[in-house]
C-alpha cells in the first residue's frame, strides 16, 4: 500500500485526466511511477559509480577492452 500526497493543482489535473479517459487515478499514478522508476534507478547507479570513479575505483580501459574482446 502506498499513499501519495499531491498538491491541489496536480490532484485536479489527475482528476480531470481520469474523468476524461475513464481510467482511475491509481492507474495513472502507477503508470507514472513505472515510467520513471528505471530512469531514477539509472541516475542513482550512475551517481554511485561516479563517486567510486572519483575515489579511484576506475576500471582501466585495457581491462574493459579485454573483457569485451576488443584488445586486438
N, C-alpha and C positions, 0 to 999 in steps of 0.2 A: 504494500500500500504506500502511496506517495501523495503528499499534499503539497500543492504549489500555490504560493500567494502571488497574485498578479496585480498590476496597477489597474485602476478602474478603466483606463484607456485600452489596455491590452485585453482586459476581460470583455469590454464592449465589442472590440474588433473580433474577438474569438466567438462571442455570441452571434454576431452578425454573420460571420462565415459559416458557422454551424447551421444557422437558420436558413441561409441561402442555399446550402448544399445538401441539407438533410442528414448530415453527419453529426456525430457528437463532439463536444469539446474535448472529451477524453481521446477520441480518435486523433484529432489534430495535435494535441499535446504529445501523444505517443509518436506520431509521425515526425514532429519537430525534434524530439529527443533522439530518435533513431537516425535521423538525417545528419545530426551534428555530433553524435557520440564518437564516430570514427575520427572526425576532424579533431575533436578535443583530445582523444587518446593519442593521436599522432603528434599533436602540438606538445603535450606534456612529455612524451617519449623523446622528441627532438630536443626539448629543453634539458632533459636529464642527460642525454648524450652529449650535448654541448658543454654542460658543466664538467662532465668527465673529460672531454677533449681539452678544455681549458686547464684542467688539473693534470694534464699529461698522459691521459689514458687513451691516446690515439693509437689506431692500428696502422702500422707502416704500409704505405702504398704497395710495396713489393709483396707483402703478405696477402693483401687483398687481391692483387693480380694473380698470385699463385693459387689462391683458393678458387678463383674464377677460371683458372686455366688460361690466363692471358699473359703469362710470364715468358712467352716465347719471343 
